[in-house]
């Protein structure tokens, strides 16, 4: 049976799950909800970088991203940071939709799948 590595598993989710060379990150949100869309996006991307590094991979190995925005009108501002963060030619498949997030102060949530 293949080994499954769960990083900081809690009652309802883990901070990451690794299996068969794939790393699955949960929906990541900003901790400082007082920031605007650019501030929250920057914080989320930094958290993604850190978690991928913990699992021995990085943003050059992204496969899929799912992005939820409180306001779809924030898409251009979020995309500005997203595009600058991604290495050239390394964009994953992606969905980006407007959604009601768990906390009304949250503006963006990003879920990632990467490989090692």
N, C-alpha and C positions, 0 to 999 in steps of 0.2 A: 504494500500500500504506500502511496506517495505521502511524503511529509507535508503538512500544512503549518506554516509559521504565522501566528497571530501576534501582532504588536499591540501591547496594552489592551487586551480584550476586556470589555466591560459587560454590563448586563444586556445592552442592546446593540453595541457595535464595537469593533476593534479599530484602532487608528490605521491599521493596514493589515492585509492578508497576502501572504506570498505562497504560491503553489506552482509547481512545474515551470519555474522561471518567469512567472508573471507576478506583478505586484498590483494589487487592487487597493486604491485609496477610497475612503468614504467621501461623501459630500463634505468639503472643507469650507468653513466660513471664517470670517474675521472675528478676532476676539474683541477688538475695539470697534464697537458698533457706532461710535460717534464720528467715525471717518466717513468721507464721501465715497462715491463709487471707485474712484481711482485709489484712494487710501485703502479701502477694503480689498480691492483686487490685488494690490501690491502685497498686502499682508497674506492673503490666501496663496499667492504664487510663491512667496517665501516659505510658507509652511509646506507646500508641495515639494519644493526643492529639498527641504530638510528631511522629509519623510522618504523621498526617493533615495537620498544619500544614505539614510539609515539602512535601506535594503540593497545597497550596492548598485544603484542605477542612477539615471539622471534624465533630464528633460529631452535629451537626444533620443531616448528610447520610448517615448510616448506612443501609445497605440490609439487610445480613445479618450475623449473628454466630453463630459456632459456639464453644461453650464446653465444655471438657473439665475435669472435676474428678477429683482422685484419689479423693475420698470424696464421694459424692452427699449425704451428711449435711451437707457444708459449703455446700450450695446456699443456705440461708437467709442465712448470713453473707455469702456472695459477692453474693447478690441485694440485700442492704442497700446495699452500696457501688455496685453496678451501677445500681440505681434512683436513687440520689442523684446519680450521675455523668451519667445521661441527662437531656437537656433534656425538660421535660414535653411529652408528645404526640409525641415523636420516637423511640419505640422501634422498632428494626428487627425483621424476622423473626429467630427465634433457635431454636437447639437447644442443650440443655445435658444432657450425659450424663456418667456415671462412666466413667473410662478409666484404663488403666495408662499413665502418662506416661513419657517417655524417661529421666528422672532420678527416682529414688524420692523425692527431697526436693521436687520440684515438686508443688504442690497445685492449680494452675489454669493453663490455657492457653486463650487467646482468639484467634480468627481473625476478621477483619473484611473486609467488602466495603462500600465507600462510593462515592458519586459526587461529582463536583465541582460 
